[in-house]
Every structure is written in structure tokens, then in C-alpha cells.
Amino acid sequence: QICRNAHVLIWECSIECIIDLLLRYSIEKLDTYNREGASISQNRSSRRGGARTLYTDADGEEDDELDEIEMIRTLDIMQMLLHVLEQSVDQRIFKIVIIGICKLILHGVYCTRDILSKFLLMYFNPATDAQITQILGIFLENIVMRKKQECLHDALVPTIVTLLEAPHDSPLREVKLETVLKYIIGATRPVFCSNGLN
């Protein structure tokens, strides 16, 4: 609903800012900052002893900021991005989320087998927009160049299972299983991989 009502440019700028923050500080640092903020907020609440006290406008603003920090969790942000990826009806928002998550994976900030499997399926899906396919193609090439094929190894099984269980009317039915297997096997050849992967 937010995607449909909010201005697309606002969404694009917001998502780019979120990705830049995650790239700059990483998930672990932001989560540590959140925990420290929550601890400060709890200490202030305990000092008040549950009684209503007078406060200045400045104190109120500072407490509001701490409450916001306490509410915002980095993993929740990632879930929000994945939700936008699933539900977005706007192609520009869809594209900016894909680019952002690709950056996080390539920089080692965030990577799960489910999102890699989703990207592989999108890349081989004939119904995927040509521009998205090109973005994912460049992303997969960079995974090979940076020797991060561990992600592809983990995503292999769920990708195959999804292809085998695809409904008869799904475009994934047109994807040849051997094509995907040959691609992943080729990308994870010893010459491309980091030591010990194979």
C-alpha cells in the first residue's frame, strides 16, 4: 500500500540511503548501536521510577529519538526490503531494491541462500524484464570475479527444488534444469573459487 501511495522518487532516495548506511556501518554495528540506544532508554526509565516528571522540550525530543532507535532493527529493515521486492508494483522501486541487495551481497554485508536462489530464478526466468536480467547478470559475474561462490553453492538446492515444483502455468517451467546446473558448475570451477571451496 505504501509503495502505491508514496512518491516513487521518495522511495528511491530512501532505499538508496538505507543501503548506503548498511554498506558504511554494516548490520552488526547498527544492531550494536540499537542495543546501546535501547539500554540508555531503559536506564532513563528506571531512574524515573515510573513516576510522571516535568521535562523540557529538549528532553522530550531526545527521548523520542531514543524510542525510534529502539524500534528500528536492522534485520527488520532487511525484511522490509525483501517485502518491497516481493510486493512492489513499480519497476523503478523493484530495480533499486535489487541493485541495493546485490551491493550488500557483493560487499559481504548480507547474504542468504533464499535471496540468492530468488535472484538465480529471476535471472533464468524468461518472463523477467530485460533490464533486470542484465543487472542480475552483471551481479552474478561479479560474484565469480570476487570469488564469493559459496553463496551459489548454498542456493543450488532451493533453486532446483523451486524449478521442479513450479506450476505448469509458470514461466519457470520453460527454464531447463541442466542450464542452471551447468551455469553454477561453471561458475564454481576451482579456477574461479577461493581456496578450499571445492
C-alpha positions in Angstrom: 0.0 0.0 0.0 2.9 2.4 0.8 4.5 1.6 -2.5 1.3 2.6 -4.3 0.7 5.8 -2.3 4.2 7.3 -1.8 6.1 9.1 -4.5 8.5 6.9 -6.3 11.4 9.3 -6.0 10.9 9.3 -2.2 11.1 5.5 -2.2 14.2 5.5 -4.4 16.1 8.0 -2.2 15.0 6.3 1.0 16.2 2.8 -0.2 19.5 4.2 -1.5 20.1 5.9 1.8 19.3 2.7 3.7 21.7 0.7 1.5 24.5 3.3 1.9 24.1 3.2 5.7 24.3 -0.6 5.7 27.3 -0.5 3.5 29.0 2.1 5.6 28.3 0.7 9.1 27.3 -3.0 8.5 24.4 -4.8 10.1 26.4 -5.7 13.2 27.4 -2.1 14.0 23.9 -0.8 13.5 22.5 -3.5 15.7 25.0 -2.7 18.4 24.0 1.0 18.2 20.4 0.0 18.5 21.1 -2.1 21.6 23.1 0.7 23.2 20.3 3.2 22.5 17.7 0.8 24.0 19.9 0.4 27.1 20.2 4.1 27.6 16.4 4.4 27.2 15.8 1.7 29.8 18.3 3.3 32.3 16.4 6.6 32.0 13.1 4.9 32.5 14.4 3.2 35.7 15.8 6.4 37.1 12.3 8.0 36.7 10.9 5.2 38.9 7.8 5.1 36.8 6.6 8.5 38.2 5.5 11.3 35.9 8.1 14.1 35.9 8.4 17.5 34.4 10.6 17.8 31.4 11.8 20.3 28.8 11.1 20.2 25.1 14.7 19.2 24.5 14.4 16.2 26.8 11.3 15.1 25.1 12.9 15.3 21.7 15.9 13.3 22.8 13.7 10.6 24.4 11.7 10.4 21.1 14.9 9.8 19.2 15.9 7.0 21.5 12.5 5.4 21.2 12.9 5.5 17.4 16.3 3.9 17.7 14.9 1.2 19.9 12.1 0.4 17.4 14.3 0.2 14.3 16.1 -3.1 14.0 18.5 -3.7 11.1 17.1 -7.1 10.3 13.7 -5.6 10.2 15.0 -3.2 7.6 16.2 -6.2 5.5 12.8 -7.8 5.9 11.2 -4.6 4.7 13.5 -4.5 1.6 12.6 -8.1 0.8 8.9 -7.4 1.3 9.2 -4.5 -1.2 11.0 -6.8 -3.6 8.1 -9.2 -3.3 5.2 -6.7 -3.4 6.4 -3.8 -5.4 4.3 -2.9 -8.4 6.6 -0.2 -9.6 9.5 -1.3 -11.8 11.8 1.5 -10.6 11.4 0.6 -7.0 11.8 -3.1 -7.9 15.1 -2.3 -9.7 16.6 -0.1 -7.0 15.9 -2.8 -4.3 17.6 -5.4 -6.5 20.6 -3.2 -7.1 20.8 -2.4 -3.3 20.6 -6.0 -2.2 23.2 -7.0 -4.9 25.6 -4.4 -3.4 25.1 -5.7 0.1 25.9 -9.3 -1.1 29.0 -8.3 -3.0 30.3 -6.3 0.0 29.7 -9.2 2.4 27.1 -7.3 4.4 24.1 -9.6 3.8 23.7 -12.9 2.1 21.2 -15.7 2.4 20.6 -18.8 0.2 17.0 -17.8 -0.3 17.7 -14.4 -1.8 20.5 -15.9 -4.0 18.1 -18.6 -5.1 15.5 -15.9 -5.9 18.0 -13.9 -8.0 19.1 -17.1 -9.9 15.5 -17.9 -10.7 14.8 -14.3 -11.8 17.9 -14.4 -14.0 16.9 -17.5 -15.8 13.2 -16.8 -15.9 12.2 -15.8 -19.5 9.4 -13.5 -18.1 11.9 -11.3 -16.2 12.3 -7.8 -17.6 15.4 -7.5 -19.8 16.9 -4.7 -17.7 16.6 -6.7 -14.5 18.1 -9.7 -16.2 21.1 -7.6 -17.3 21.5 -6.2 -13.7 21.5 -9.8 -12.3 23.9 -11.0 -15.0 26.4 -8.3 -14.0 25.9 -9.2 -10.4 26.5 -12.9 -10.9 29.6 -12.1 -12.9 30.9 -10.0 -10.0 30.2 -12.9 -7.6 32.6 -15.0 -9.7 35.2 -12.3 -10.1 35.2 -11.7 -6.3 35.3 -15.4 -5.5 32.1 -15.4 -3.5 30.7 -18.6 -5.0 29.9 -20.0 -1.5 26.5 -18.2 -1.9 25.8 -20.0 -5.2 26.6 -23.4 -3.6 24.1 -22.8 -0.8 21.4 -21.6 -3.2 21.7 -24.6 -5.6 19.3 -27.0 -3.8 16.5 -24.5 -3.2 16.8 -23.3 -6.8 16.5 -26.8 -8.2 13.6 -27.6 -5.8 11.7 -24.5 -6.9 12.2 -25.3 -10.6 11.0 -28.9 -10.1 7.9 -27.8 -8.1 7.0 -24.9 -10.4 3.3 -24.9 -11.5 2.5 -25.9 -15.1 1.5 -22.4 -16.0 4.6 -20.8 -14.5 7.3 -19.3 -16.8 9.8 -21.2 -14.7 8.6 -24.4 -16.5 10.5 -23.1 -19.6 13.8 -23.0 -17.7 15.9 -26.1 -18.4 17.3 -27.6 -15.2 20.5 -28.5 -16.9 21.1 -24.9 -18.0 21.1 -23.8 -14.4 23.2 -26.7 -13.2 25.8 -26.0 -16.0 25.9 -22.4 -15.1 26.5 -23.0 -11.4 29.1 -25.7 -12.0 30.9 -23.5 -14.5 30.9 -20.5 -12.1 32.2 -22.7 -9.2 35.1 -24.3 -11.1 38.3 -24.4 -9.0 40.0 -21.7 -11.2 37.3 -19.2 -10.1 36.9 -20.2 -6.5 38.7 -19.2 -3.3 41.0 -21.9 -1.8 39.2 -24.7 -0.1 35.7 -24.1 -1.6 35.8 -27.3 -3.7 
